[in-house]
Amino acid sequence: MDKSVVIAGGSGLIGKRLTELLVAKNYSVAWLSRKTSDTSVKTFQWNPESHSISDNEWLKYKNLIILSGENIASHAWTDDYKNKIIDSRVAVAKTLRSALSTENHSITKMIAASAIGYYGDGGEKFFSENDHEGKGFLSFTTKKWEDAYTDFPIDVTTFRIGVVLSKNGGALPELSFPMKFGTAPTLGTGKQMVSWIHLDDLCNMIIHTIENNITTGVYNAVGPQPVSHASFIACLRKTIAPWSIPFPVPSFILRLILKEKSAIVLDSTNVSSKKISSTGFKFTFPNLTSALKNIYGK
């Protein structure tokens, strides 16, 4: 097996950890990045907006993983920023489509990140990969994102990624921060379902897909045991700050402050992982308690 991987978005939370795990398994890893890497990872500079890549050496790699895209949570959802979120993802797809339309490449496997926001707010509904997209901006964005890879020059395996758990980024530092000061806020009703995944399980899922030549199509990249938001906060509190005081933050306050962006924390998305498990993938952290204990060294 050709153990070479190029990652678009390798300098992000998922990309950095994935790189570490791949290197530990003796893979040759490179990044497509907007700026020169300050790490030892071989980096090819690119600018998806101008559809430019510094050179064609990256086309000699065997596997391509797409993790690029503007962060949906880092800014207010103004019309301009919502357009930037969508355009950044579509520009990546267009740039890669153009590059891979040539016959002079060695890439045979491509994995593209999407998100479980595709399903929208489902209440108690349990979503599988066969369900259609929901309503709202998150659903609209992920549908556009996935459509950009339709009829691609290479078959694409798409991961709809859930809430990624890590101390180093993503939702967990935001949710745990108030607990340092003795408070443990529960957002909204607390009944909304959270489909989460440990960062290492996600990265190993990607490696599993490469090494086992998993068929193309869509897979939910979530753990096997989603929990309610209230249960998530209770488990996090028990793990790192059992002395903190729980208190509710009503939905209307979050909608008043965050407006449309409140969907990130208030939408209920209960998602199945059965399809990826059916390929033989085994979760190292199948339940939230084991995941949080590992992350916080408990």
C-alpha positions, 0 to 999 in steps of 0.5 A: 500500500502506498502510504502517502497522504496530502491534507488540505487544512492540515494545520487545523485541529483535526489535521494536526492530530491526524498528521501525528497519527499518520506519521506514527504509522510511517505515512508520508504526509504533506499539507496544502496550506495558505501559508508556509508551515512552521512545522516539519511537515512538507507544505504546498502553498495554495490559495483556493480563492484564486484557484492556485497551488504552488506546484504539482508535486502534491499530485504524486501523493496517493490519498487526499483528505479535505479539511479546509473551510472557514470556521462557522463558529468564529464570527457573527453570522452576518450576510458577508460572513455566511457567504464567506463560509460557503464560498471558502468550501466551494472554492476548495472543491473548484480548485481541486476539481481543476487540478485533478482533471488532469491525467497526471496525478496519482491520487486514488482515494479522497476523503472530504469533511462535511458536518452533521449540521446537514440534518438540521434540528431534528428534535428526537429524530434519529438520523442516518446517512439516507436522510435528506438535508434539514432547514436552516443555514447549517443545512444549506451550507453543508448541502452546498459543500457536499454538492461541490464534490458531485461528479468529481474526477475521483470518487469521494468518501464524505464524513459528516463530522459531529462535535469533535472533542479535544482540549486543544480546540472545538467546542470543549474548551468553550463549554468547560471554560465557565467551570473554571469559575465555578459555574456549569451553564446548561444551554437552552432546554438541555434536551437537544441531542449532541452527537460527539466524537473523540478527536482520536476516534475521528482521525483513526476513522479516516485512517481506517477508511484509507487502509481498508479501502472503504467504499465511497459515499457518505458516513456519519463521523460520530460516536455510537452514544449521543447524549443530551446537552444536559447530560453532556454538561453533567458528565463534563462537570463530574469529570473536571469540576464537580464543585461547580454550580449548574444553572440554565441559560434559556433559549430566548437569551441565546437567540437574542445574543447569537441570533441565527448562530444560536442553532450551533448550540440549540439544534438537536442532532441525534445521529447514527454511527452504524454505517461506519461501524458496519465497515469494521471500525471500532471506537476507542472511546464509545461513551462520553465518560471514557472520552472525557477521562482520556482528554483530561487525564482522569 
